[in-house]
Amino acid sequence: MVQMCFPFMLTDKDSDMHMCKHCKKAFVARRKGNEFCSQKCKNQFNVYKSKEKKKGNKSDD
């Protein structure tokens, strides 16, 4: 039963269950706007994002 309900909880916008943008693990959000399971995942996501941005700018030169 839990396995059947789990995907619905992840896709429901009103649910506290979310999927981390970085590690793709499911987590219970403490606040409505949380997109990451931890501060570490948020920092790593932003580091990789900024590296990709810099990499894109260097290829334009």
C-alpha positions in Angstrom: 0.0 0.0 0.0 2.8 2.4 0.9 4.6 1.7 -2.3 1.5 2.5 -4.3 0.9 5.8 -2.5 4.5 7.0 -2.5 4.6 8.2 -6.2 1.3 10.1 -5.7 2.8 11.9 -2.6 5.8 13.0 -4.6 3.8 14.4 -7.5 1.1 16.1 -5.3 1.9 19.8 -4.9 0.2 20.0 -1.5 2.1 17.1 -0.1 5.1 17.5 2.2 7.0 14.8 0.3 9.5 16.2 -2.2 12.3 14.9 -4.4 15.7 16.6 -3.9 16.8 18.5 -7.0 20.4 17.4 -6.4 20.5 13.8 -5.1 17.0 12.8 -6.3 16.1 11.3 -2.9 12.7 11.7 -1.4 12.4 13.8 1.7 9.8 15.4 3.9 10.0 19.2 3.5 10.0 21.3 6.6 8.8 24.3 4.7 6.7 24.7 1.6 9.4 25.9 -0.7 12.1 23.4 0.1 13.7 21.9 -3.0 16.7 20.2 -1.4 16.9 17.5 1.3 19.8 19.3 3.1 21.9 22.4 3.0 24.8 20.2 1.7 22.7 19.2 -1.4 21.7 22.8 -2.0 25.4 23.9 -1.9 26.6 21.2 -4.2 23.8 21.9 -6.7 24.7 25.5 -6.7 28.5 24.7 -7.1 27.8 22.4 -10.1 25.4 25.0 -11.6 28.0 27.8 -11.4 30.7 25.6 -12.8 28.5 24.8 -15.8 27.8 28.5 -16.3 31.5 29.3 -16.2 32.2 26.4 -18.6 29.6 27.8 -21.0 31.1 31.3 -20.9 34.6 30.0 -21.6 33.5 28.2 -24.8 32.0 31.5 -26.1 35.4 33.2 -26.0 
